[in-house]
């Protein structure tokens, strides 16, 4: 009976997430004429699309390199070719698992298959996520400082709250793991405390190998700036939004990424669908771009994400990676 209830909860949760995704997409599209949306796709200058798509591939290589750098201090040596295949598979699963972080679970599982060690596999991805949020919020704060008019926008002021909070978490993990272990002890059974302490102790390896952390941070920041350039190219390819791009627009694209990144990672929709596009539309409409044009741009960006991620079906169908003993 208990197992049946758990299964029902799982399916109900999945149904709710699909419903939320569908509802948000409906809200976005309900007052946009389909013919107008199609006209944006027909008039789009696709040389910008192909350039942005190529940069998207480079962007993912930066992300793959980041994870490779974060595994090394933990004593896990996985060839970069295997990192590419595992991460591509994770990106593919991001599209079909209930949340946009579902691919992280796949990466943890596959890294464990190759290394035989669960703890480093989990810690590297947790820390990777933290670095991602930290760097994008830091870039958001920098953009608010450089572009004073962003400070008047409530969405971008949120970076000023997000960055110090994330910085506190990272610094605490580096220098006071017992603080987090104590917090976790209130949330999990006592028999798991020693395992949690062992996992958090791995963060000390990052403190002793700061150069890898710095290179990983530079890698993720490069990827995020590249992502802003991709946004810029898509807006430049749309004839209507191209006319509204102002000087220094790259500052706005970089700063917008922080909130879109955070919101789309929230486990409230199916694979981030709807939430990602909704955040995109809300933030860029607040900059004065028309809703229909921004919606078309968001769908074009999503199509690139799906196109590149579909390459992950290859290692999935091949059953890669095999366990070390196989």
C-alpha positions as CSV (number, residue, x, y, z in Angstrom):
1,X,0.0,0.0,0.0
2,X,2.8,2.4,0.9
3,X,4.6,1.7,-2.4
4,X,1.3,2.4,-4.3
5,X,0.9,5.7,-2.5
6,X,4.5,6.7,-3.4
7,X,3.9,5.9,-7.0
8,X,0.7,7.9,-7.1
9,X,2.5,10.9,-5.5
10,X,5.2,10.6,-8.2
11,X,2.7,10.5,-11.0
12,X,0.6,13.3,-9.5
13,X,3.7,15.5,-9.1
14,X,4.6,14.8,-12.8
15,X,1.1,15.6,-13.9
16,X,1.1,18.9,-11.9
17,X,4.4,19.9,-13.4
18,X,3.2,19.2,-17.0
19,X,0.0,21.2,-16.1
20,X,2.1,24.2,-14.9
21,X,4.2,24.1,-18.0
22,X,1.2,24.0,-20.3
23,X,-0.6,26.7,-18.4
24,X,2.4,29.2,-18.5
25,X,2.8,28.5,-22.3
26,X,-0.9,29.1,-22.8
27,X,-0.7,32.4,-20.8
28,X,2.3,33.5,-23.0
29,X,0.6,32.6,-26.3
30,X,-3.1,33.4,-25.6
31,X,-3.1,37.0,-26.8
32,X,-0.6,36.6,-29.7
33,X,-1.8,36.0,-33.2
34,X,-0.4,32.8,-34.6
35,X,0.1,34.4,-38.0
36,X,2.1,37.2,-36.5
37,X,4.3,34.7,-34.7
38,X,4.9,32.8,-37.9
39,X,5.8,36.0,-39.7
40,X,8.7,36.6,-37.2
41,X,10.0,33.1,-38.0
42,X,9.7,33.8,-41.8
43,X,11.4,37.2,-41.7
44,X,14.1,36.1,-39.2
45,X,17.7,36.5,-40.5
46,X,18.9,33.0,-40.1
47,X,22.6,33.8,-40.5
48,X,22.3,35.0,-36.9
49,X,20.7,31.7,-35.9
50,X,23.5,29.5,-37.3
51,X,26.1,31.7,-35.7
52,X,24.3,31.6,-32.4
53,X,23.9,27.8,-32.8
54,X,27.7,27.4,-33.3
55,X,28.3,29.5,-30.2
56,X,25.8,27.3,-28.3
57,X,28.1,24.3,-29.0
58,X,31.1,26.2,-27.7
59,X,29.1,27.3,-24.6
60,X,28.4,23.7,-23.8
61,X,32.1,22.8,-24.1
62,X,32.8,25.5,-21.5
63,X,30.3,23.8,-19.2
64,X,31.8,20.4,-19.8
65,X,35.3,21.7,-19.0
66,X,34.0,23.3,-15.8
67,X,32.8,19.9,-14.5
68,X,36.0,18.2,-15.5
69,X,38.0,20.8,-13.5
70,X,35.8,20.3,-10.5
71,X,36.2,16.5,-10.5
72,X,40.1,16.6,-10.5
73,X,40.5,18.0,-6.9
74,X,38.2,15.2,-5.7
75,X,40.5,12.6,-7.1
76,X,38.2,11.6,-10.0
77,X,39.9,11.3,-13.4
78,X,37.4,11.0,-16.3
79,X,38.6,11.6,-19.8
80,X,37.3,14.7,-21.5
81,X,35.7,12.6,-24.2
82,X,33.7,10.7,-21.6
83,X,32.8,14.0,-19.9
84,X,31.3,15.3,-23.2
85,X,29.3,12.1,-23.7
86,X,28.0,12.0,-20.1
87,X,27.1,15.8,-20.2
88,X,25.4,15.5,-23.6
89,X,23.3,12.6,-22.2
90,X,22.5,14.8,-19.2
91,X,21.4,17.6,-21.5
92,X,19.1,15.2,-23.4
93,X,17.5,14.0,-20.2
94,X,17.0,17.6,-19.1
95,X,14.3,17.8,-21.8
96,X,12.4,14.7,-20.7
97,X,12.8,14.6,-16.9
98,X,10.4,16.5,-14.7
99,X,12.8,19.4,-13.8
100,X,15.6,21.2,-15.6
101,X,18.1,19.7,-13.1
102,X,17.1,16.1,-14.0
103,X,20.2,15.7,-16.1
104,X,22.4,16.3,-13.1
105,X,21.1,13.1,-11.6
106,X,22.0,11.3,-14.8
107,X,25.5,12.8,-14.6
108,X,25.9,11.7,-10.9
109,X,24.9,8.2,-11.8
110,X,27.2,7.9,-14.9
111,X,30.2,9.5,-13.1
112,X,29.7,6.9,-10.3
113,X,29.7,4.1,-12.9
114,X,33.1,5.2,-14.3
115,X,34.7,6.1,-10.9
116,X,33.0,3.8,-8.5
117,X,32.6,6.7,-6.1
118,X,29.2,8.4,-5.3
119,X,30.4,11.2,-3.0
120,X,32.7,13.0,-5.4
121,X,30.1,12.6,-8.2
122,X,27.4,14.3,-6.1
123,X,29.6,17.0,-4.5
124,X,31.1,18.1,-7.9
125,X,27.7,18.7,-9.4
126,X,26.3,20.4,-6.3
127,X,29.4,22.7,-6.2
128,X,29.1,23.2,-10.0
129,X,25.5,24.4,-9.5
130,X,26.5,26.7,-6.7
131,X,29.4,28.2,-8.8
132,X,26.9,28.7,-11.7
133,X,24.4,30.6,-9.6
134,X,27.2,32.6,-7.9
135,X,28.9,33.6,-11.1
136,X,25.8,34.6,-12.9
137,X,24.5,36.7,-9.9
138,X,28.0,38.3,-9.7
139,X,27.8,39.3,-13.4
140,X,24.3,40.6,-12.7
141,X,25.5,42.8,-9.9
142,X,28.4,44.1,-12.1
143,X,25.9,45.0,-14.8
144,X,23.7,46.8,-12.3
145,X,26.7,48.8,-11.2
146,X,27.8,49.6,-14.8
147,X,24.3,50.4,-16.0
148,X,22.7,52.6,-13.4
149,X,19.2,52.5,-15.0
150,X,19.1,48.7,-14.3
151,X,18.9,49.5,-10.6
152,X,15.5,51.1,-11.0
153,X,14.2,47.7,-12.3
154,X,13.0,45.4,-9.5
155,X,13.9,42.3,-11.4
156,X,17.6,43.3,-11.6
157,X,17.8,44.5,-8.1
158,X,17.2,41.0,-7.0
159,X,20.8,40.2,-8.0
160,X,22.0,42.4,-5.1
161,X,20.2,40.0,-2.7
162,X,21.1,36.8,-4.5
163,X,24.8,37.3,-4.9
164,X,25.8,37.9,-1.2
165,X,23.5,35.0,-0.2
166,X,25.3,32.6,-2.6
167,X,28.7,33.9,-1.7
168,X,27.9,33.2,2.0
169,X,27.0,29.6,1.2
170,X,30.1,29.0,-0.9
171,X,32.5,30.6,1.7
172,X,30.8,28.6,4.5
173,X,31.2,25.4,2.6
174,X,34.9,26.2,2.3
175,X,35.6,27.2,5.8
176,X,32.9,25.8,8.1
177,X,31.5,22.6,6.8
178,X,30.2,21.7,10.3
179,X,27.7,24.5,10.0
180,X,26.0,22.7,7.1
181,X,26.4,19.3,8.7
182,X,24.6,20.5,11.8
183,X,21.8,21.9,9.6
184,X,21.5,18.6,7.8
185,X,21.4,16.7,11.0
186,X,18.1,18.3,11.8
187,X,16.6,17.1,8.5
188,X,17.9,13.5,8.1
189,X,18.1,10.5,10.4
190,X,21.1,10.3,12.7
191,X,22.6,7.3,11.0
192,X,23.3,9.4,7.9
193,X,25.2,12.1,9.8
194,X,28.6,10.4,9.3
195,X,28.0,10.0,5.6
196,X,26.9,13.7,5.3
197,X,30.0,14.8,7.2
198,X,32.2,12.7,4.9
199,X,30.6,14.3,1.8
200,X,31.0,17.8,3.1
201,X,34.6,17.1,4.0
202,X,35.3,16.7,0.3
203,X,34.8,20.5,0.0
204,X,38.1,20.9,1.8
205,X,39.7,19.4,-1.4
206,X,38.5,22.5,-3.3
207,X,40.0,24.7,-0.6
208,X,43.4,23.0,-1.1
209,X,43.2,23.1,-4.9
210,X,41.9,26.7,-5.5
211,X,43.4,26.9,-8.9
212,X,40.9,24.4,-10.3
213,X,38.0,26.3,-8.6
214,X,39.2,29.6,-10.2
215,X,39.6,28.0,-13.6
216,X,36.1,26.4,-13.3
217,X,34.7,29.8,-12.3
218,X,36.3,31.5,-15.2
219,X,34.9,28.8,-17.5
220,X,31.4,29.2,-16.3
221,X,31.6,33.0,-16.5
222,X,32.9,32.7,-20.1
223,X,29.9,30.4,-20.9
224,X,27.5,32.9,-19.4
225,X,28.9,35.8,-21.3
226,X,28.7,33.7,-24.4
227,X,25.1,32.9,-23.6
228,X,24.4,36.7,-23.5
229,X,26.1,37.1,-26.9
230,X,23.7,34.3,-28.2
231,X,20.7,36.2,-26.9
232,X,22.1,39.4,-28.5
233,X,22.4,37.6,-31.9
234,X,18.9,36.2,-31.7
235,X,17.5,39.7,-31.0
236,X,19.6,41.1,-33.8
237,X,18.2,38.5,-36.2
238,X,14.6,39.5,-35.5
239,X,13.8,42.6,-37.6
240,X,11.6,44.1,-34.9
241,X,13.7,43.6,-31.8
242,X,16.9,44.5,-33.8
243,X,15.5,48.1,-34.2
244,X,15.1,48.4,-30.4
245,X,18.6,47.2,-29.4
246,X,20.4,50.1,-27.8
247,X,24.1,50.8,-27.3
248,X,25.4,48.8,-24.3
249,X,22.6,46.2,-24.8
250,X,25.0,43.4,-24.0
251,X,24.9,44.6,-20.3
252,X,21.1,44.0,-20.3
253,X,21.5,40.5,-21.8
254,X,24.1,39.5,-19.3
255,X,22.1,40.8,-16.3
256,X,18.9,39.1,-17.5
257,X,20.6,35.7,-17.5
258,X,20.8,35.6,-13.7
259,X,17.1,35.7,-13.1
260,X,16.2,33.5,-16.1
261,X,18.8,30.9,-15.0
262,X,17.6,30.8,-11.4
263,X,13.9,30.7,-12.2
264,X,14.2,28.0,-15.0
265,X,16.0,25.8,-12.5
266,X,13.1,25.8,-10.1
267,X,11.5,22.3,-9.9
268,X,8.0,23.5,-10.6
269,X,7.6,22.6,-14.3
270,X,8.4,19.8,-16.7
271,X,12.0,20.2,-17.8
272,X,11.8,24.0,-17.2
273,X,9.4,24.3,-20.1
274,X,7.1,27.3,-19.9
275,X,8.9,28.8,-16.9
276,X,12.1,29.4,-19.0
277,X,10.1,31.0,-21.8
278,X,7.9,32.9,-19.3
279,X,10.9,34.4,-17.5
280,X,12.5,35.3,-20.9
281,X,9.3,37.2,-22.0
282,X,8.8,39.0,-18.6
283,X,12.3,40.3,-18.3
284,X,12.7,41.5,-21.9
285,X,9.2,43.0,-22.0
286,X,10.3,45.0,-18.9
287,X,13.1,46.5,-21.2
288,X,10.5,47.7,-23.7
289,X,10.5,44.9,-26.2
290,X,7.1,43.8,-27.7
291,X,5.7,40.6,-26.3
292,X,5.1,38.9,-29.7
293,X,8.6,39.5,-30.9
294,X,10.2,38.4,-27.6
295,X,8.0,35.3,-27.5
296,X,9.3,34.4,-31.0
297,X,12.9,35.0,-29.9
298,X,12.4,32.8,-26.8
299,X,11.1,29.9,-29.0
300,X,14.1,30.3,-31.3
301,X,16.5,30.1,-28.3
302,X,14.6,27.1,-27.0
303,X,14.8,25.4,-30.4
304,X,18.6,25.8,-30.3
305,X,18.7,24.2,-26.8
306,X,16.7,21.3,-28.0
307,X,18.7,20.8,-31.2
308,X,22.1,20.7,-29.4
309,X,20.7,18.6,-26.5
310,X,19.4,15.9,-28.9
311,X,22.9,14.8,-29.6
312,X,22.8,13.2,-26.1
313,X,20.5,10.5,-27.4
314,X,23.5,8.8,-29.0
315,X,25.3,7.8,-25.7
316,X,21.9,7.0,-24.2
317,X,21.0,4.5,-27.0
318,X,24.5,3.1,-26.9
319,X,24.2,2.5,-23.2
320,X,27.2,4.6,-22.4
321,X,29.0,4.6,-20.0
322,X,29.6,1.0,-19.1
323,X,30.6,0.1,-15.6
324,X,34.4,-0.2,-14.9
325,X,34.1,-3.9,-14.6
326,X,32.3,-4.4,-17.9
